[in-house]
């Protein structure tokens, strides 16, 4: 109370505090004033809604700024990246016939990292692009391609990645947006897993009219508080995270009349399911799980949450 009286006498009348309670936090504003007789009047008000509105406004302003600046920045980065990638590909073509195994392996590593960097740019640069388009594309190949690139990163972290992609007909989705979604989901899954962890990415018809894309991991999982916030712009638990990955995914999926569903609990891993309405799909088999040489077949069905 002495602190409040000191604030009142110094001219600081209005303040706010954050209180913890079951189910979340409450922002409480208070105002203290001194009466003529030396007494003090203290008023309290729940301002949680106002604080959240201001926070959301600030996030939207940040997002608008990013949308304005990001295309120019990415354009300036993509051009040199494409030039470097092309140069490495040429060097690789020259090195392989000479039988220089050490140089060839090093160039393959560099090329894989360059392609992953390209996926990073793609993952944050598709804002505003529509997932659903008029022309059909090989979505199964797009998912498989990203999974193979991300498999190297997972392997470096001691994480096993299982790819279960079913062969599909051409579907009306933009492959670039699909790649961005898969990249963001796999990046989150790799970050969440510890050494020895498992991740599964699957793409298959859930029914003749619904396509199911799912990424499952057995990582640390999310608390209810983090789960409630994880699709908000700029929310991240990673020191180097942008807080935009799941935002890109959610907005693209919802714009395509789909659903993004996240199931997670601390210590039980995370499952992200994306359901997209599509024209009738004939039920087809799975594509081969292409892996880097030296890695045998992988089956982690018992290590991750089962398909529904």
Secondary structure as the mmCIF struct_conf table of DSSP 4:
data_model
#
loop_
_struct_conf.conf_type_id
_struct_conf.id
_struct_conf.beg_label_comp_id
_struct_conf.beg_label_asym_id
_struct_conf.beg_label_seq_id
_struct_conf.end_label_comp_id
_struct_conf.end_label_asym_id
_struct_conf.end_label_seq_id
HELX_RH_AL_P HELX_RH_AL_P1 UNK A 2 UNK A 9
TURN_TY1_P TURN_TY1_P1 UNK A 10 UNK A 11
STRN STRN1 UNK A 14 UNK A 21
TURN_TY1_P TURN_TY1_P2 UNK A 22 UNK A 23
STRN STRN2 UNK A 24 UNK A 34
TURN_TY1_P TURN_TY1_P3 UNK A 36 UNK A 37
BEND BEND1 UNK A 38 UNK A 38
STRN STRN3 UNK A 40 UNK A 46
HELX_RH_AL_P HELX_RH_AL_P2 UNK A 48 UNK A 98
TURN_TY1_P TURN_TY1_P4 UNK A 99 UNK A 99
HELX_RH_AL_P HELX_RH_AL_P3 UNK A 101 UNK A 124
BEND BEND2 UNK A 125 UNK A 125
TURN_TY1_P TURN_TY1_P5 UNK A 127 UNK A 128
BEND BEND3 UNK A 131 UNK A 131
STRN STRN4 UNK A 132 UNK A 137
HELX_RH_AL_P HELX_RH_AL_P4 UNK A 139 UNK A 156
TURN_TY1_P TURN_TY1_P6 UNK A 157 UNK A 158
STRN STRN5 UNK A 160 UNK A 165
STRN STRN6 UNK A 166 UNK A 166
STRN STRN7 UNK A 171 UNK A 173
HELX_RH_AL_P HELX_RH_AL_P5 UNK A 175 UNK A 192
HELX_LH_PP_P HELX_LH_PP_P1 UNK A 193 UNK A 194
TURN_TY1_P TURN_TY1_P7 UNK A 195 UNK A 196
STRN STRN8 UNK A 198 UNK A 207
TURN_TY1_P TURN_TY1_P8 UNK A 208 UNK A 209
STRN STRN9 UNK A 210 UNK A 217
BEND BEND4 UNK A 219 UNK A 219
HELX_RH_AL_P HELX_RH_AL_P6 UNK A 224 UNK A 229
TURN_TY1_P TURN_TY1_P9 UNK A 230 UNK A 231
BEND BEND5 UNK A 232 UNK A 232
TURN_TY1_P TURN_TY1_P10 UNK A 233 UNK A 234
BEND BEND6 UNK A 237 UNK A 238
TURN_TY1_P TURN_TY1_P11 UNK A 239 UNK A 240
BEND BEND7 UNK A 243 UNK A 243
HELX_RH_AL_P HELX_RH_AL_P7 UNK A 245 UNK A 255
TURN_TY1_P TURN_TY1_P12 UNK A 256 UNK A 257
STRN STRN10 UNK A 259 UNK A 264
TURN_TY1_P TURN_TY1_P13 UNK A 266 UNK A 267
BEND BEND8 UNK A 268 UNK A 268
STRN STRN11 UNK A 270 UNK A 277
BEND BEND9 UNK A 279 UNK A 279
STRN STRN12 UNK A 286 UNK A 286
HELX_LH_PP_P HELX_LH_PP_P2 UNK A 287 UNK A 288
TURN_TY1_P TURN_TY1_P14 UNK A 293 UNK A 294
TURN_TY1_P TURN_TY1_P15 UNK A 301 UNK A 303
BEND BEND10 UNK A 304 UNK A 304
HELX_LH_PP_P HELX_LH_PP_P3 UNK A 305 UNK A 307
#
